[in-house]
Amino acid sequence: MLGDSPPVSGDESVKPEDTIPAAITDIGCEREINEDRYAVIDSPAGRAWIVCDGMGGSLGGELAAQLAIDAIRRALESRDFDNGEDALRFAIEEANRVIVLRRQNPAFSSMGTTVLGALVQGDEVVITHAGDSRAYLIRDGEIQQLTVDHTYVQELVDRGAIDAEEALSHPQSHVLTRCLGSEPRLDLDAQSFWIWDVAEGEPEDKLLLCSDGLYSLVSDKEIADIVSSVSPQESCVRLVELAKSRGGFDNITLAVLPLGGQLHEEIAEGAKKPVPKRKSERPRVSRARKGPKLTPGVKIALMLILLLMGVLLAGLFVVFSLTN
């Protein structure tokens, strides 16, 4: 992570607005429709923040992103899960299944969407993604990218063919290697982090989730400076305005989440993993029996009566046959 942080100088108190998360989506300056979507979903597994960046032309990308949000919401609310990672994986895989099925319609055969999810439950934060929407950790003016883009140019960077600075301006920078809808089987990256308490005066972390419409036009340092200096709500507005002032050629979506502590890859000593909230069990409803309960003696008597009636009917049938 960003490492140990020294206490912040001064006696600056945390303002109430600094602790309230915020999110925003903007169409940008050149697009006719907004194919980005975000959502905040409260479920038994925790609170999930989701960012999707759709693709696929007119209506295709917009539909894919909305289908993903709706499917993730239904999945998270549908059942209980053992842990946050299982919940987020299941929900995103379900969204992928829905989009793959919808792509069978020729009109939407090329649609898809990136997905980035952060599930917060207690002190645990699970981040899962597919595509090039990113998660950043910001602490006291410093920034660290937590996700790795699933793109062709990122593979070039990993192989050493190009450096990270060249990646954003590369002509194939938006070619994805993973996204929702491209394949029936989705390969997801998932990471778990833990929020540690901090001493008085130490900086607290913020988590930023965003689509590529932001980081393609705004540098990491600019993002860190703005998010560290103003409230989440004002950060969202300023970052969108900055991206639009530089062309805003894509939709812009971001969420800023104050964490109330510092994010680490290990659980804090003495802390306990959160137990997912369980939906209250439905009471068992007994089905009413039809009619009174019959004792064995009554059942035998009824069987004998039915047998005698059968013999009587057979005798009457024989007599009727002989007389005719």
Rosetta silent file (secondary structure, phi, psi, omega in degrees, C-alpha in Angstrom):
SEQUENCE: MLGDSPPVSGDESVKPEDTIPAAITDIGCEREINEDRYAVIDSPAGRAWIVCDGMGGSLGGELAAQLAIDAIRRALESRDFDNGEDALRFAIEEANRVIVLRRQNPAFSSMGTTVLGALVQGDEVVITHAGDSRAYLIRDGEIQQLTVDHTYVQELVDRGAIDAEEALSHPQSHVLTRCLGSEPRLDLDAQSFWIWDVAEGEPEDKLLLCSDGLYSLVSDKEIADIVSSVSPQESCVRLVELAKSRGGFDNITLAVLPLGGQLHEEIAEGAKKPVPKRKSERPRVSRARKGPKLTPGVKIALMLILLLMGVLLAGLFVVFSLTN
SCORE:     score description
SCORE:     0.000 S_00000001
   1 L     0.000 -160.242 -176.292    0.000    0.000    0.000 S_00000001
   2 L   -74.204  -11.609  177.959    1.082    3.618    0.348 S_00000001
   3 L    92.140  179.860 -178.794    3.067    2.793    3.463 S_00000001
   4 L   -67.870  141.662 -179.657    3.181    4.397    6.874 S_00000001
   5 L  -115.480  133.954  176.505    2.105    8.003    6.984 S_00000001
   6 L   -72.775  158.165  178.241    3.451   10.593    9.430 S_00000001
   7 L   -59.313  146.415  178.514    0.967   12.682   11.408 S_00000001
   8 L   -78.207  135.647  179.550   -0.441   15.656    9.578 S_00000001
   9 L   -71.251  151.501  178.267    0.796   18.982   10.898 S_00000001
  10 L    93.266  175.126 -178.444   -1.734   21.371   12.385 S_00000001
  11 L  -115.804   38.673 -177.095   -5.011   20.832   14.209 S_00000001
  12 L   -65.776  125.882  177.937   -7.277   20.588   11.200 S_00000001
  13 L   -91.160  152.765  179.902  -10.548   18.950   12.171 S_00000001
  14 L   -78.725  125.662  179.365  -12.447   16.700    9.804 S_00000001
  15 L   -78.323  148.957 -179.423  -15.479   18.471    8.356 S_00000001
  16 H   -55.389  -40.386 -178.052  -18.771   16.531    8.235 S_00000001
  17 H   -67.044  -20.059  179.266  -18.937   16.779    4.441 S_00000001
  18 H   -72.375  -16.474 -176.637  -15.507   15.144    4.191 S_00000001
  19 H   -99.066   -1.526 -176.465  -16.919   11.881    5.542 S_00000001
  20 L   -99.117  121.013  178.930  -19.838   11.599    3.102 S_00000001
  21 L   -67.053  157.889 -179.157  -19.193    9.569   -0.081 S_00000001
  22 E  -147.158  156.426  177.668  -20.208   10.997   -3.445 S_00000001
  23 E  -147.855  157.512 -178.254  -20.536    9.887   -7.065 S_00000001
  24 E  -154.756  149.294  170.207  -21.223   11.533  -10.402 S_00000001
  25 E  -136.337  141.305 -175.819  -21.651   10.628  -14.052 S_00000001
  26 E  -139.107  142.773 -177.792  -21.467   13.046  -16.984 S_00000001
  27 L   -69.145  -20.242 -176.496  -22.022   12.613  -20.699 S_00000001
  28 L    84.298 -162.601 -173.002  -18.885   14.615  -21.521 S_00000001
  29 L  -104.809  -16.915 -171.791  -18.503   16.955  -24.472 S_00000001
  30 L  -118.942  -24.548 -176.209  -18.669   14.744  -27.549 S_00000001
  31 L   -79.555  149.733  178.547  -20.945   11.766  -26.935 S_00000001
  32 L   -87.003  -26.144  178.113  -24.650   11.845  -27.749 S_00000001
  33 L  -133.434  158.560  177.304  -25.607    9.419  -24.979 S_00000001
  34 L   -96.872  111.690  179.665  -24.115    8.452  -21.639 S_00000001
  35 L   -94.031    2.750  174.796  -23.090    4.790  -21.718 S_00000001
  36 E   -87.943  151.459  173.191  -21.677    4.935  -18.169 S_00000001
  37 E  -143.530  149.442  169.274  -23.649    3.846  -15.128 S_00000001
  38 E  -137.911  160.990  179.435  -22.975    3.744  -11.410 S_00000001
  39 E  -153.945  152.254  170.490  -24.943    2.401   -8.463 S_00000001
  40 E  -117.610  120.767 -172.472  -24.845    2.123   -4.682 S_00000001
  41 E  -123.457  118.078  173.879  -26.405   -1.136   -3.523 S_00000001
  42 E   -93.563  128.109 -177.333  -27.154   -2.037    0.088 S_00000001
  43 E  -146.540  171.942  176.354  -27.494   -5.779    0.613 S_00000001
  44 L   -58.596  -24.532 -179.096  -26.952   -8.425    3.312 S_00000001
  45 L   -81.111  -12.721 -177.202  -23.393   -8.791    1.976 S_00000001
  46 E   132.836 -171.942  177.341  -22.566   -5.110    2.536 S_00000001
  47 E   -97.529  122.143 -177.847  -22.693   -1.849    0.595 S_00000001
  48 E  -106.701  132.804  172.235  -21.536   -2.201   -3.018 S_00000001
  49 E  -108.448  123.696 -174.404  -20.359    0.670   -5.215 S_00000001
  50 E  -123.093  133.426  173.895  -20.504   -0.253   -8.901 S_00000001
  51 E  -124.549  127.709  178.271  -19.133    1.600  -11.955 S_00000001
  52 E  -126.976  138.747  177.550  -19.850    0.357  -15.491 S_00000001
  53 E  -121.355  101.755 -174.232  -18.615    1.788  -18.802 S_00000001
  54 E   -78.912  159.543  178.471  -20.728    0.408  -21.637 S_00000001
  55 E  -147.745  158.512  175.996  -19.724   -0.104  -25.253 S_00000001
  56 L   129.176   17.079  174.669  -21.355   -1.254  -28.449 S_00000001
  57 L    85.491 -168.349 -175.654  -22.726    1.722  -30.309 S_00000001
  58 L   -54.487  122.002 -179.777  -26.137    3.355  -30.196 S_00000001
  59 L    69.407  -28.572 -175.863  -28.145    1.954  -27.271 S_00000001
  60 H   -61.114  -52.846 -178.539  -25.859   -1.106  -27.035 S_00000001
  61 H   -68.703  -40.161  178.279  -23.421    0.229  -24.465 S_00000001
  62 H   -60.702  -43.394 -179.721  -26.077    2.095  -22.527 S_00000001
  63 H   -67.232  -43.691 -178.216  -28.192   -1.058  -22.344 S_00000001
  64 H   -60.832  -44.559 -179.442  -25.261   -3.291  -21.374 S_00000001
  65 H   -64.428  -41.500 -179.795  -24.240   -1.023  -18.497 S_00000001
  66 H   -69.654  -39.575  176.169  -27.800   -0.783  -17.199 S_00000001
  67 H   -59.178  -40.998  179.642  -28.348   -4.538  -17.540 S_00000001
  68 H   -63.304  -47.077  179.582  -25.187   -5.088  -15.517 S_00000001
  69 H   -59.255  -47.058 -177.527  -26.256   -2.722  -12.741 S_00000001
  70 H   -64.310  -42.172 -179.052  -29.720   -4.287  -12.532 S_00000001
  71 H   -67.249  -40.256  178.550  -28.395   -7.864  -12.543 S_00000001
  72 H   -63.258  -42.936  178.687  -25.795   -7.111   -9.858 S_00000001
  73 H   -60.027  -49.076 -179.299  -28.453   -5.520   -7.672 S_00000001
  74 H   -60.663  -42.992 -176.641  -30.792   -8.517   -8.022 S_00000001
  75 H   -65.892  -43.888 -179.556  -28.007  -10.995   -7.349 S_00000001
  76 H   -66.182  -31.937 -178.040  -26.716   -9.256   -4.218 S_00000001
  77 H   -89.041   -6.190 -170.361  -30.219   -8.957   -2.813 S_00000001
  78 H   -82.661  -25.051 -171.719  -31.302  -12.482   -3.770 S_00000001
  79 L  -158.977  175.591  175.809  -29.480  -14.615   -1.189 S_00000001
  80 L   -93.769  154.006 -178.743  -26.966  -14.802    1.632 S_00000001
  81 L  -130.805  154.395  179.999  -23.229  -15.233    1.023 S_00000001
  82 L   -72.446  -32.149 -179.823  -20.361  -16.598    3.076 S_00000001
  83 L  -157.852  171.051 -175.753  -18.153  -13.559    2.395 S_00000001
  84 H   -64.791  -38.634 -178.971  -17.884  -10.358    0.406 S_00000001
  85 H   -64.670  -43.251  177.728  -15.716  -11.756   -2.368 S_00000001
  86 H   -59.754  -41.318 -178.299  -18.157  -14.602   -3.059 S_00000001
  87 H   -63.237  -48.415 -176.099  -21.013  -12.105   -3.166 S_00000001
  88 H   -68.729  -40.196  177.177  -19.350   -9.718   -5.597 S_00000001
  89 H   -61.418  -48.243 -178.957  -18.082  -12.501   -7.857 S_00000001
  90 H   -58.931  -44.829 -176.815  -21.485  -14.160   -8.006 S_00000001
  91 H   -65.144  -42.551 -178.581  -23.258  -10.887   -8.771 S_00000001
  92 H   -71.545  -37.645  176.311  -20.871   -9.863  -11.557 S_00000001
  93 H   -63.689  -36.175  176.491  -20.894  -13.342  -13.093 S_00000001
  94 H   -66.111  -39.987  176.359  -24.682  -13.180  -13.125 S_00000001
  95 H   -62.018  -40.378  178.135  -24.499   -9.815  -14.899 S_00000001
  96 H   -62.002  -42.165  179.926  -22.179  -11.347  -17.481 S_00000001
  97 H   -60.546  -43.027 -179.156  -24.643  -14.190  -18.075 S_00000001
  98 H   -62.120  -44.346 -177.375  -27.486  -11.730  -18.665 S_00000001
  99 H   -70.612  -38.695  177.198  -25.491   -9.683  -21.197 S_00000001
 100 H   -58.880  -42.599  178.458  -24.211  -12.767  -23.036 S_00000001
 101 H   -64.909  -41.771 -179.195  -27.816  -13.901  -23.502 S_00000001
 102 H   -67.024  -28.999  179.314  -28.929  -10.468  -24.705 S_00000001
 103 L   -66.942  -11.857  176.663  -26.106  -10.400  -27.260 S_00000001
 104 L   -67.679  -19.572  171.969  -27.856  -13.222  -29.095 S_00000001
 105 L   -74.223  120.867 -177.396  -30.093  -10.505  -30.501 S_00000001
 106 H   -53.768  -28.547 -178.579  -28.255   -9.335  -33.677 S_00000001
 107 H   -68.478  -21.256 -177.354  -29.030   -5.715  -32.834 S_00000001
 108 H  -123.780   26.236 -173.407  -26.905   -6.001  -29.682 S_00000001
 109 L   -67.018  -18.818 -178.238  -24.317   -8.556  -30.777 S_00000001
 110 L  -109.305    7.528 -175.556  -21.368   -6.230  -30.075 S_00000001
 111 L   -79.721  155.316  177.823  -22.488   -4.709  -26.794 S_00000001
 112 E  -172.664 -178.989  178.547  -20.606   -5.117  -23.527 S_00000001
 113 E  -158.636  147.946  168.117  -19.444   -3.196  -20.505 S_00000001
 114 L   -75.822  165.273  174.247  -16.580   -2.866  -18.098 S_00000001
 115 E  -147.812  138.559  175.476  -17.395   -3.377  -14.444 S_00000001
 116 E  -138.134  123.279 -178.464  -15.712   -2.222  -11.263 S_00000001
 117 E  -128.585  138.760  173.049  -17.149   -3.070   -7.880 S_00000001
 118 E  -125.202  118.457 -179.430  -16.128   -2.229   -4.323 S_00000001
 119 E  -107.720  121.073 -176.669  -18.016   -4.031   -1.569 S_00000001
 120 E  -112.720  123.466  174.793  -17.633   -2.572    1.913 S_00000001
 121 E  -139.554  111.090 -175.961  -18.708   -4.474    5.000 S_00000001
 122 L    63.797 -124.700 -179.738  -17.390   -3.333    8.316 S_00000001
 123 L   -95.119    1.467 -177.906  -13.619   -2.981    8.001 S_00000001
 124 E   -98.855  137.770  176.449  -13.336   -5.203    4.917 S_00000001
 125 E  -127.524  121.619  177.571  -13.219   -3.849    1.360 S_00000001
 126 E  -110.360  128.786  179.948  -13.401   -6.217   -1.626 S_00000001
 127 E  -118.929  128.072 -179.309  -12.587   -4.863   -5.085 S_00000001
 128 E  -134.196  141.757 -179.665  -13.442   -6.806   -8.243 S_00000001
 129 E  -155.188  160.343  169.983  -13.222   -5.685  -11.865 S_00000001
 130 E  -144.771  122.591 -178.263  -13.193   -6.620  -15.538 S_00000001
 131 L   112.523 -153.442 -174.267  -12.067   -4.065  -18.127 S_00000001
 132 L  -117.704   16.454  167.805  -10.337   -0.715  -17.747 S_00000001
 133 L   -74.927  142.730 -167.574  -12.415    1.089  -15.127 S_00000001
 134 E  -119.923  154.734  170.221  -10.046    1.758  -12.234 S_00000001
 135 E  -116.185  133.184  178.005   -9.847    1.872   -8.453 S_00000001
 136 E  -122.873  146.102  169.536   -7.372    4.247   -6.780 S_00000001
 137 E  -104.294  129.868 -177.493   -6.289    4.651   -3.168 S_00000001
 138 E  -125.014  127.671 -179.648   -5.639    8.265   -2.149 S_00000001
 139 E  -140.730  112.486  171.019   -3.901    9.303    1.057 S_00000001
 140 L    51.244   47.956  177.060   -2.767   12.800    1.956 S_00000001
 141 L    86.829   -3.895  176.550   -1.910   13.864   -1.607 S_00000001
 142 E  -106.693  153.905 -176.000   -0.490   10.494   -2.689 S_00000001
 143 E  -137.494  144.917  177.541   -2.210    8.066   -5.036 S_00000001
 144 E  -139.302  127.675  177.082   -1.908    4.376   -5.803 S_00000001
 145 E   -78.695  125.855 -176.832   -3.715    2.457   -8.547 S_00000001
 146 L   -94.336  -23.953 -178.781   -5.230   -0.707   -7.066 S_00000001
 147 L  -106.960  158.171  176.016   -6.502   -2.353  -10.253 S_00000001
 148 L  -114.902  125.858 -177.069   -4.695   -3.443  -13.416 S_00000001
 149 L   -59.889  140.072  172.271   -6.399   -2.648  -16.727 S_00000001
 150 L   -96.373   77.241 -177.241   -7.597   -5.549  -18.822 S_00000001
 151 E  -136.759  162.395  177.435   -6.472   -4.032  -22.120 S_00000001
 152 H   -63.654  -40.911 -177.550   -4.213   -4.845  -25.039 S_00000001
 153 H   -70.014  -29.870  176.095   -1.891   -1.946  -24.228 S_00000001
 154 H   -65.707  -35.135  175.621   -1.567   -3.088  -20.607 S_00000001
 155 H   -65.396  -36.926  175.699   -0.322   -6.413  -21.926 S_00000001
 156 H   -63.798  -40.005  177.600    2.237   -4.468  -24.003 S_00000001
 157 H   -64.093  -43.917 -179.319    3.306   -2.627  -20.842 S_00000001
 158 H   -62.332  -32.412  179.319    3.601   -5.899  -18.931 S_00000001
 159 H   -84.593   -7.252 -179.388    5.819   -7.316  -21.671 S_00000001
 160 L    83.713   10.210 -178.932    7.988   -4.179  -21.683 S_00000001
 161 L   -72.502  -33.507  175.828    7.051   -3.308  -25.282 S_00000001
 162 L  -138.596  164.085  176.665    5.846    0.177  -24.253 S_00000001
 163 L   -97.405  170.097 -174.267    5.963    2.173  -21.026 S_00000001
 164 H   -61.389  -33.474 -179.374    2.965    3.239  -18.937 S_00000001
 165 H   -66.585  -33.490  179.867    3.077    6.824  -20.251 S_00000001
 166 H   -75.051  -22.184 -172.389    2.707    5.620  -23.846 S_00000001
 167 H   -60.488  -44.155 -175.614   -0.262    3.410  -23.012 S_00000001
 168 L   -66.396  -31.711 -178.749   -2.881    6.164  -22.754 S_00000001
 169 L   -95.682    1.666 -179.879   -1.992    7.698  -26.123 S_00000001
 170 L   -66.363  140.214 -177.855   -1.564    4.354  -27.920 S_00000001
 171 L   -61.494  -19.800  179.254   -3.981    3.966  -30.889 S_00000001
 172 L  -111.257   29.113 -174.984   -5.275    0.690  -29.413 S_00000001
 173 L   -65.398  -22.545 -176.817   -5.557    1.958  -25.859 S_00000001
 174 L  -102.317   12.951  176.825   -9.275    1.143  -25.648 S_00000001
 175 L   -81.299  113.168 -177.364   -9.057   -2.455  -26.886 S_00000001
 176 E   -86.999  146.766  173.562  -10.262   -4.544  -23.944 S_00000001
 177 L  -102.800  -13.463  174.556   -9.129   -8.069  -23.201 S_00000001
 178 L  -145.649  142.418  172.706  -11.924   -8.650  -20.668 S_00000001
 179 L  -168.429  168.278  176.406  -15.405   -7.212  -20.228 S_00000001
 180 E   -74.436  131.786  176.496  -18.929   -8.309  -19.436 S_00000001
 181 L   102.493  -16.520 -174.959  -20.624   -9.957  -22.391 S_00000001
 182 L   -77.035  -33.951 -178.035  -17.581  -11.002  -24.414 S_00000001
 183 L  -140.759  147.803  176.785  -17.400  -14.608  -23.198 S_00000001
 184 L   -60.875  -34.613  178.981  -19.768  -16.937  -21.294 S_00000001
 185 L  -101.319  121.338 -174.813  -17.023  -17.619  -18.763 S_00000001
 186 L  -104.565  130.073  176.994  -15.736  -14.451  -17.102 S_00000001
 187 L   -97.842  113.231 -176.608  -12.293  -14.190  -15.527 S_00000001
 188 L  -108.352  144.414  169.890  -12.441  -11.706  -12.652 S_00000001
 189 E   -97.611  131.903  179.589   -9.678  -10.151  -10.569 S_00000001
 190 E  -133.450  140.326  178.525  -10.575   -9.763   -6.889 S_00000001
 191 E  -134.940  144.108  176.034   -8.662   -8.217   -3.989 S_00000001
 192 E  -115.322  135.806  178.861   -9.486   -7.926   -0.291 S_00000001
 193 E  -130.827  167.475 -178.938   -8.295   -5.049    1.903 S_00000001
 194 E  -132.955  138.923  178.604   -8.826   -3.983    5.491 S_00000001
 195 E   -90.319  121.483  178.089   -9.440   -0.558    7.005 S_00000001
 196 E   -99.806  143.229  173.030   -7.204    0.148    9.996 S_00000001
 197 L   -65.876  151.662  178.392   -7.962    2.757   12.600 S_00000001
 198 L  -121.112  154.471  176.329   -5.574    5.714   12.673 S_00000001
 199 L   -72.284  159.738  179.991   -4.265    7.833   15.507 S_00000001
 200 L   -58.873  131.800  179.837   -5.513   11.367   15.900 S_00000001
 201 L    94.287  -12.422  178.200   -3.906   13.649   13.330 S_00000001
 202 L   -85.047  149.609 -177.544   -3.011   10.880   10.860 S_00000001
 203 L   -71.212  146.699  175.270   -4.484   11.038    7.338 S_00000001
 204 L  -105.130  149.475 -175.124   -7.427    8.869    6.383 S_00000001
 205 L   -83.526  156.560  169.600   -7.727    7.167    3.012 S_00000001
 206 E  -128.052  141.734  176.892  -10.214    7.710    0.234 S_00000001
 207 E  -104.070  129.897  178.727  -11.118    5.169   -2.423 S_00000001
 208 E  -117.470  127.088  175.010  -11.813    6.474   -5.931 S_00000001
 209 E  -111.770  136.944 -177.049  -13.609    4.412   -8.572 S_00000001
 210 E  -157.260  158.025  171.312  -13.764    5.769  -12.125 S_00000001
 211 L   -87.827  170.359 -175.594  -14.229    5.062  -15.803 S_00000001
 212 H   -70.659  -12.417  175.866  -11.480    5.811  -18.331 S_00000001
 213 H   -62.923  -20.938  176.892  -13.204    9.068  -19.270 S_00000001
 214 H   -87.736  -60.982 -171.015  -11.583   10.550  -16.166 S_00000001
 215 H   -72.104  -14.286  175.696   -8.034    9.206  -16.032 S_00000001
 216 L   -69.307  -23.434 -175.561   -7.521    9.523  -19.787 S_00000001
 217 L  -119.147  -14.606 -178.689   -7.616   13.306  -19.397 S_00000001
 218 L  -121.687  127.875 -175.705   -6.711   13.938  -15.752 S_00000001
 219 L   -72.245  161.637  177.532   -3.368   12.821  -14.348 S_00000001
 220 H   -58.418  -41.940 -178.864   -2.947   10.731  -11.226 S_00000001
 221 H   -63.824  -40.665  178.757   -1.322   13.647   -9.426 S_00000001
 222 H   -65.104  -40.286  177.337   -4.204   15.970  -10.284 S_00000001
 223 H   -61.035  -48.059 -178.043   -6.702   13.404   -9.046 S_00000001
 224 H   -61.747  -42.991 -178.298   -4.771   12.972   -5.788 S_00000001
 225 H   -62.687  -44.430 -177.427   -4.424   16.725   -5.205 S_00000001
 226 H   -70.170  -48.057 -177.463   -8.127   17.427   -5.708 S_00000001
 227 H   -63.825  -32.102 -178.876   -9.461   14.442   -3.746 S_00000001
 228 H   -78.431  -19.027 -170.936   -7.079   15.183   -0.863 S_00000001
 229 H  -104.731  -19.596 -177.581   -7.963   18.883   -0.622 S_00000001
 230 L  -133.722  173.904 -177.804  -11.763   19.065   -0.886 S_00000001
 231 L   -67.070  159.758  177.055  -14.852   17.069    0.052 S_00000001
 232 H   -54.154  -41.871 -179.250  -15.914   14.011   -2.000 S_00000001
 233 H   -64.486  -45.082  179.065  -18.830   15.923   -3.522 S_00000001
 234 H   -69.108  -33.904  176.541  -16.679   18.845   -4.579 S_00000001
 235 H   -58.621  -44.943 -179.401  -13.973   16.454   -5.802 S_00000001
 236 H   -59.573  -45.986 -178.104  -16.469   14.814   -8.152 S_00000001
 237 H   -65.577  -47.071 -177.643  -17.553   18.141   -9.612 S_00000001
 238 H   -63.810  -40.736 -178.120  -14.021   19.517  -10.017 S_00000001
 239 H   -67.959  -39.324  176.589  -12.665   16.361  -11.649 S_00000001
 240 H   -64.035  -45.147  179.605  -15.512   16.214  -14.165 S_00000001
 241 H   -61.615  -38.279  179.719  -15.054   19.889  -15.008 S_00000001
 242 H   -66.545  -43.643  178.401  -11.312   19.371  -15.472 S_00000001
 243 H   -63.341  -39.865 -179.428  -11.826   16.413  -17.817 S_00000001
 244 H   -70.924  -31.944  178.536  -14.403   18.356  -19.841 S_00000001
 245 H   -67.469  -17.223  179.274  -12.134   21.388  -20.078 S_00000001
 246 L  -104.181   17.223  175.173   -9.648   19.137  -21.897 S_00000001
 247 L   122.722  -37.727  178.760  -12.123   17.857  -24.446 S_00000001
 248 L    48.363   48.610 -173.720  -14.284   15.419  -22.498 S_00000001
 249 L   -73.763   -8.456 -179.869  -14.331   13.062  -25.463 S_00000001
 250 L  -130.894  165.993  172.203  -15.788   10.210  -23.393 S_00000001
 251 L   -64.526  150.115 -174.989  -18.386    9.793  -20.682 S_00000001
 252 E  -126.937  122.333  179.668  -16.993   10.516  -17.215 S_00000001
 253 E  -137.256  135.801  176.365  -18.009    8.624  -14.090 S_00000001
 254 E  -154.901  157.230  174.417  -16.425    8.507  -10.646 S_00000001
 255 E  -135.673  138.626  179.101  -17.156    7.815   -6.995 S_00000001
 256 E  -118.746  121.531 -174.763  -15.143    9.014   -3.991 S_00000001
 257 E  -119.322  108.269  172.145  -15.463    6.960   -0.797 S_00000001
 258 E   -67.810  134.319 -174.091  -13.928    8.183    2.493 S_00000001
 259 L   -99.900  -12.131  178.782  -12.815    5.072    4.403 S_00000001
 260 L    70.549   18.099 -179.766  -12.451    6.493    7.910 S_00000001
 261 L   179.439 -162.176  178.782   -9.026    4.912    8.302 S_00000001
 262 E  -113.926  140.337 -175.325   -6.137    3.569    6.250 S_00000001
 263 E   -85.723  133.383  178.752   -6.385    0.684    3.818 S_00000001
 264 E  -134.856  160.125  179.884   -4.078   -2.320    4.266 S_00000001
 265 L   -85.273   -8.906  178.634   -3.705   -5.713    2.655 S_00000001
 266 L  -117.835  152.524  176.797   -3.743   -7.485    6.046 S_00000001
 267 L   -72.961  142.952 -179.088   -6.401   -7.548    8.719 S_00000001
 268 L   -66.079  146.232 -179.158   -5.592   -5.426   11.760 S_00000001
 269 L   -60.846  129.283  179.254   -4.348   -7.297   14.813 S_00000001
 270 L    87.064  -10.064  179.594   -7.243   -8.232   17.048 S_00000001
 271 L   -80.828  154.270  179.091   -9.864   -7.379   14.433 S_00000001
 272 L  -112.793  144.469  176.523  -12.499   -9.889   13.424 S_00000001
 273 L   -66.464  139.724 -179.016  -13.751  -10.558    9.955 S_00000001
 274 L   -66.921  143.642  176.732  -17.267   -9.198    9.486 S_00000001
 275 L   -95.456  121.013 -179.433  -20.083  -11.705    9.508 S_00000001
 276 L   -55.232  139.596  177.450  -22.452  -11.147    6.569 S_00000001
 277 L   -69.010  134.264  179.220  -25.911  -10.091    7.653 S_00000001
 278 L   -96.963  139.532  174.071  -28.414  -12.870    7.161 S_00000001
 279 L   -66.401  141.478  179.789  -31.861  -12.256    5.897 S_00000001
 280 L   -61.993  134.568 -177.467  -34.409  -13.113    8.569 S_00000001
 281 L   -68.313  140.970  176.705  -35.671  -16.622    8.030 S_00000001
 282 L   -74.400  135.068  178.250  -39.205  -16.934    6.871 S_00000001
 283 L   -64.806  143.348  178.414  -41.394  -18.724    9.437 S_00000001
 284 L   -72.569  129.516 -179.479  -42.477  -22.159    8.394 S_00000001
 285 L  -104.531  117.310  179.766  -46.136  -22.196    7.460 S_00000001
 286 L   -78.756  137.948  178.934  -47.865  -25.500    8.112 S_00000001
 287 L   -80.768  130.605  179.682  -50.365  -26.521    5.494 S_00000001
 288 L   -68.273  136.627  177.792  -53.850  -27.103    6.859 S_00000001
 289 L   -78.112  148.318  178.586  -55.106  -30.643    6.398 S_00000001
 290 L   -88.642  114.593  178.941  -58.289  -31.137    4.479 S_00000001
 291 L    84.107  170.433 -179.012  -60.905  -32.714    6.760 S_00000001
 292 L   -71.911  158.031  177.790  -60.486  -34.362   10.177 S_00000001
 293 L   -77.721  131.321 -176.627  -57.682  -36.767   10.946 S_00000001
 294 L   -94.551  135.584  176.137  -58.827  -40.432   10.613 S_00000001
 295 L   -80.999  162.111  177.797  -57.883  -43.060   13.190 S_00000001
 296 H   -56.693  -39.323 -178.557  -56.759  -46.577   12.066 S_00000001
 297 H   -63.364  -42.183  179.386  -60.073  -48.094   13.275 S_00000001
 298 H   -64.920  -39.164  179.440  -62.142  -45.688   11.231 S_00000001
 299 H   -62.109  -41.750 -179.954  -60.006  -46.344    8.164 S_00000001
 300 H   -64.395  -42.409 -179.470  -60.576  -50.156    8.481 S_00000001
 301 H   -62.074  -41.862  178.851  -64.328  -49.659    8.886 S_00000001
 302 H   -64.524  -38.035  178.271  -64.492  -47.512    5.771 S_00000001
 303 H   -64.032  -41.171  179.072  -62.525  -50.110    3.798 S_00000001
 304 H   -65.012  -41.943  178.716  -64.979  -52.872    4.850 S_00000001
 305 H   -61.142  -42.991  178.822  -67.969  -50.730    3.888 S_00000001
 306 H   -64.303  -36.017  179.476  -66.459  -50.074    0.452 S_00000001
 307 H   -66.897  -44.487  179.586  -65.774  -53.817    0.032 S_00000001
 308 H   -63.254  -39.541  178.358  -69.364  -54.769    0.920 S_00000001
 309 H   -63.141  -37.734  178.385  -70.713  -52.161   -1.469 S_00000001
 310 H   -65.084  -41.958  178.816  -68.547  -53.607   -4.213 S_00000001
 311 H   -64.326  -42.927  179.568  -69.886  -57.156   -3.533 S_00000001
 312 H   -61.209  -43.557  179.802  -73.467  -55.881   -3.485 S_00000001
 313 H   -65.165  -37.478  178.351  -73.051  -54.100   -6.807 S_00000001
 314 H   -64.607  -40.972  178.560  -71.504  -57.218   -8.362 S_00000001
 315 H   -63.650  -43.426  178.276  -74.484  -59.339   -7.154 S_00000001
 316 H   -61.667  -37.120  179.226  -76.993  -56.922   -8.583 S_00000001
 317 H   -64.537  -38.629 -179.326  -75.166  -56.983  -11.902 S_00000001
 318 H   -67.879  -46.015 -179.976  -75.386  -60.839  -12.023 S_00000001
 319 H   -59.558  -43.462  179.375  -79.119  -60.877  -11.182 S_00000001
 320 H   -63.047  -35.191  179.722  -79.804  -58.257  -13.843 S_00000001
 321 H   -69.242  -39.766 -176.995  -77.913  -60.324  -16.427 S_00000001
 322 H   -71.488  -37.163 -178.987  -79.887  -63.555  -15.671 S_00000001
 323 H   -72.306  -14.191  179.567  -83.314  -61.907  -15.850 S_00000001
 324 L  -109.030    0.000    0.000  -82.563  -60.542  -19.262 S_00000001
